[in-house]
Amino acid sequence: MAEETGERAQFVVEDHGLGVYLYLETGQKAVRAGLEVGRQIRLHCSSAGKAILSGYTRSRVDEILDQWGLPEQTEHTITDREAYHEELERVRERGVAFNQEEHIYGLNAVGVPVTGADGAVLGALCVSAPSHRMKGELFRETVPDLLLGSANALELKLAYSNQEQTDSVVVE
């Protein structure tokens, strides 16, 4: 994703109600935003977090919001619980989460959930870039399509990796 877009690509998981960067790669145009592997973030204001939470039940989302709240990171952050649940519903419908300067001023991001064979959310793939570059068709269509394709490929790999290992076992 980083190579294809030239921007920053990340894989984020949820841990105790926070997001944790497990992997990141920077493309040629990518900017550093102080985010590195192992760093924790609040889920409510990131595209990866919204993608992850969109796969959770309302009660689980509410548990996380009760624990960590909906603090304003920027003036664009959703801080109203009902509005946040409505946003998660839109993410479920689209399969894609958008972050327009909700976490960091001047940074937009797109995220998609990655699920296991059982349908449970494992984490989220996302791409972030300066808002002056990540806009329009790139933001709303191109990057989301790339992410959805990558997530689908990753999900298939995860679903069938154990089967391939089992199928290739030679019994003597």
ChimeraX attribute file (.defattr): number of C-alpha atoms within 10 A of each C-alpha:
attribute: neighborCount
match mode: 1-to-1
recipient: residues
	/A:1	19
	/A:2	19
	/A:3	13
	/A:4	11
	/A:5	20
	/A:6	16
	/A:7	22
	/A:8	24
	/A:9	25
	/A:10	22
	/A:11	23
	/A:12	31
	/A:13	23
	/A:14	21
	/A:15	10
	/A:16	9
	/A:17	22
	/A:18	18
	/A:19	24
	/A:20	24
	/A:21	20
	/A:22	15
	/A:23	14
	/A:24	17
	/A:25	17
	/A:26	19
	/A:27	15
	/A:28	12
	/A:29	15
	/A:30	18
	/A:31	14
	/A:32	11
	/A:33	12
	/A:34	6
	/A:35	13
	/A:36	15
	/A:37	14
	/A:38	12
	/A:39	13
	/A:40	18
	/A:41	18
	/A:42	20
	/A:43	25
	/A:44	32
	/A:45	26
	/A:46	27
	/A:47	30
	/A:48	33
	/A:49	29
	/A:50	28
	/A:51	30
	/A:52	31
	/A:53	26
	/A:54	25
	/A:55	23
	/A:56	14
	/A:57	10
	/A:58	13
	/A:59	9
	/A:60	13
	/A:61	20
	/A:62	15
	/A:63	13
	/A:64	19
	/A:65	18
	/A:66	12
	/A:67	12
	/A:68	15
	/A:69	15
	/A:70	19
	/A:71	14
	/A:72	15
	/A:73	17
	/A:74	13
	/A:75	12
	/A:76	15
	/A:77	20
	/A:78	19
	/A:79	16
	/A:80	13
	/A:81	14
	/A:82	10
	/A:83	11
	/A:84	19
	/A:85	18
	/A:86	12
	/A:87	17
	/A:88	25
	/A:89	15
	/A:90	14
	/A:91	23
	/A:92	18
	/A:93	11
	/A:94	11
	/A:95	17
	/A:96	24
	/A:97	28
	/A:98	24
	/A:99	24
	/A:100	23
	/A:101	20
	/A:102	22
	/A:103	23
	/A:104	19
	/A:105	14
	/A:106	14
	/A:107	19
	/A:108	24
	/A:109	28
	/A:110	28
	/A:111	33
	/A:112	33
	/A:113	33
	/A:114	26
	/A:115	21
	/A:116	15
	/A:117	13
	/A:118	7
	/A:119	10
	/A:120	13
	/A:121	19
	/A:122	17
	/A:123	27
	/A:124	28
	/A:125	27
	/A:126	31
	/A:127	30
	/A:128	29
	/A:129	24
	/A:130	21
	/A:131	16
	/A:132	10
	/A:133	15
	/A:134	21
	/A:135	16
	/A:136	10
	/A:137	10
	/A:138	13
	/A:139	22
	/A:140	15
	/A:141	12
	/A:142	12
	/A:143	23
	/A:144	24
	/A:145	15
	/A:146	15
	/A:147	23
	/A:148	19
	/A:149	13
	/A:150	16
	/A:151	20
	/A:152	16
	/A:153	13
	/A:154	15
	/A:155	19
	/A:156	14
	/A:157	15
	/A:158	14
	/A:159	15
	/A:160	12
	/A:161	12
	/A:162	11
	/A:163	11
	/A:164	11
	/A:165	9
	/A:166	10
	/A:167	9
	/A:168	9
	/A:169	8
	/A:170	6
	/A:171	4
	/A:172	3
